Amino acid sequence: MTTQTLATLTAQQRIFYVKNLLRRYTPALQFARFATKDTVARRQGLTVNWRRFSAMAALTTPLTEGVTPTGQSLAVTAITAAMQQFGGFVTISDVLDFAAIDPVLTETSEILGEQAGLTIDVLTRDVVAAGTNVVFANGTARIQVGAANVLTSLLIRRARRVLKRNNVPPAAGGDYIGFVHPDGVFDLTGDAAWVNAAHYAGATRIFDGELGRLWGVRFIETTNAPVWAGQGATGADVYGTIIVGRGAYGIPELTGESSPDIIVKQLGSAGTADPLNQRATAGWKVVHATRRLAEEAIVRIEHGVTA
């Protein structure tokens, strides 16, 4: 006797498609939100110029009676940034649009919006993470940092000392801001001096992603914190925890162009370039630049993490 099964009658097999799409897991975008923002009007060019007058040292020599002292000179430092345009798009056929199970064009627009936000955050992070003030968890170079050289309270205190020596004011609510990877959080939150954000939330505005405070630094968790894979001792991954003070870095905002513009071109919108209405597109574009404004206000800690 032959028993007919679903496996033998393949023409009877069907697949049930769940209409609700699975969620995408995307990084928390944190770096751009703490930048100094300056509005740039349209038709004013793409190069932004910031200026800083240098402070003067204390005058400790007494004046000589009746003698005019030598005049002093002012010093001004100019910092420039060139804004650039970033963007991308996806082309979708009419057949895919009307035959696919899922609303492809709508979903594509959402994906591209996420990509735009991620692009801005990564571009900002890469500039901020390139600073010259570095505290190494071991030795004096990245190649000397091993997996066992984890993020500790001592390293945070050293980084804070650098900012305090440079007379850098706090970034928010009397504290500096630190960007830390979840792998670094694992080590940091085990420190006895760690204070969870829930313990001070009543009197302080808590930022999205803020975990807690340690030695005058409020920590923001993000998977976009820099990781230099295999660049440490014996091929260890090296992580970057970045601590900033007020006015550390800036993002010029060109009016109408510095927030991602999601652009959807429906079927038939291309005129004679698409005579059979076969293509629709979804895309985005943005004008962006990030510039370190005060080198002394950014400290990067390079460390390992517990496996």
Steps between C-alpha positions, in 0.01 A plus 500: 500500500631840402416783732480838337672776699545869460864435414402279202229733368717806466238686297287515817768671702446865589688755701319727744651847493463706817383844390673683783867543411763413756661789680841628392751559777688824445760685713406779737609823330672712764803689371331774297261603778774640725670712235495879499248591228532819293247594235633590156270694268452385143713657226786568742736236362600160638803596710438588865744707703513501880736729693645501849694775675782356708500562875770718651737395776496670838713818527704457815761773445415828682469818298785748522385833629455750217595246231250371245539122463541327166169434328370149456400319180182309432508154343214353303471140382279419201341155459330411174283214379383418148142375485443212259197321360429133575220277379382188321195344336332172403314432173188277516325351199127526442469120504665479842277780622170335404593132542711490816351378825630799695464876435851524358507870419373601845743269676787620282430860603522403866825307447656793319394736778682278747803497271501880484500532879770237535715675241488832688582331830794304358640804319481698824650219707796457265593866537457506878694175543800633309611738777858516629429475876518128576509303824619144436390227738848353459824641365521798268356364176196309374707194415586463870138486619389143574165340568573499874552880505133576557319827567531600866426783738871588500496558123193722531673705768806540279288619209311741724832633629604586144181701447530675836865589434389657173232706680229338286150570636253210540276414208168445676366562848840538662636178349700394198345267243649160425416275203555134583444170320277238670805274534670776698186555706527141623829583672421856603173433681672248726708778656410580861483874424243456219164679551202388290306774324183396684656621826536860384226522236263700721717811503676459165381475144593153376602461136386209285754224546644647820599225741663671794775719640856443612745764625317792340437327166152400381518201267299450183492145362531444125617217277640771270783564747825430313652152498838428339476130424821304550721806551591434863756274666496144358220601264258622766213730408551852636198707601474877516310677778479870419447771761420856397445837659300802389567627148722205411375456144258667265255423221395782268135471399427628151141624496272240345785260413647367826212271591476194274255554217319177406405519133248260345437506124187304416445295184453734205676797657804480270320608182668392175794351696258224607249479212328182627478604866720207603713656771447670833779621727552580863805691618644746745754780511647732760768767531732434791832585661650442844803682638690472827484852642710456813760224496552540873130425567505143362668201664498149358562200726624191312439178689415133477183326619415194700409209272 
